[in-house]
Amino acid sequence: MKAAAFAYERPSDLNAALALLARAGGTTKIIAGGQSLGPMLNLRLVEPDLIVDISGLSELKRAERHGDELVIGACVTHGDIEDGRIPDVTRGAMQRVASAIAYRAVRNRGTIGGSLSHADPAADWVSALSALGARITLRSAAGVRHLAIEKFITGALESALQPGEIVEAVRVPVMTPSARWGYVKACRKNGEFAHAIAAVLIDPERATARAVIGALEAPPLVLGDAAAFFGGRVTGDFKQHFDARVADAMLMKAGVANAVDRHIHVAVLGRAINEAAA
């Protein structure tokens, strides 16, 4: 099957792209790496009237540290992150996540902004960036919005992106020296979509813990304060205090009714906590 006919525009800069989106009629899709949109076009799961190609916009390929956060342009690829071509403020955490996304050919083309825009619950950045406390910058001809990643992802393949709006950048906080990171996903084989994801950012010195359970049939379950997993208090021996029953109860409350699915998610969460403690 081939894609249905559509108009195609490749703007020369971000302002031109925003102006084009603002006046576009009908259904418009944005393409950068095309690793999600391309197959959907071929299968006619989407049939846009217009595709706006932003892959050549230099403004969206920059990555710079500003104060206590790293600002990553939406068109930075997974491969750019994996290969260390952008500054590292997460002590290697983002590099490890990027290196396990699909296959190298996908990582060479796929972009961080495109992955978030697609809002696949099984996508790595959806869960990992939520755990890191990252924010997303959205821009349109009307102005700029900033949202926490967990506020941006509103459902399975659904986001808070509005008509005429584009993902401009992702803002990742600098990881504290005492923070511990764990990220684990369960796949039937390497490169396939995950059926369970867990990400944790635990700082025993600050007695804080943030946890995300992803690859659900809904937005990731994000706990900004995950101390309940550890008996209500985060200490240096947090691994020893992890209570799987609390995690199971949270998943049940979130609507994960199948006991086997909950068991897999809780096991993956336990492995992420063990990784953080290692």
Secondary structure, 3 states (H helix, E strand, C coil): CCCCCCEEECCCCHHHHHHHHHHCCCCEEEECCCCCHHHHHHCCCCCCCEEEECCCCHHHCCEEEECCEEEEECCCEHHHHHCCCCCCCCCCHHHHHHHCCCCHHHHHHCEHHHHHHHCCCCCHHHHHHHHCCCEEEEEECCEEEEEEHHHHEEECCEECCCCCCEEEEEEEECCCCCCEEEEEEECCCCCCCCCEEEEEEEECCCCEEEEEEECCCCCCEEECCCHHHHCCCCCCCHHHHCCHHHHHHHHHHCCCCCHHHHHHHHHHHHHHHHHHHC
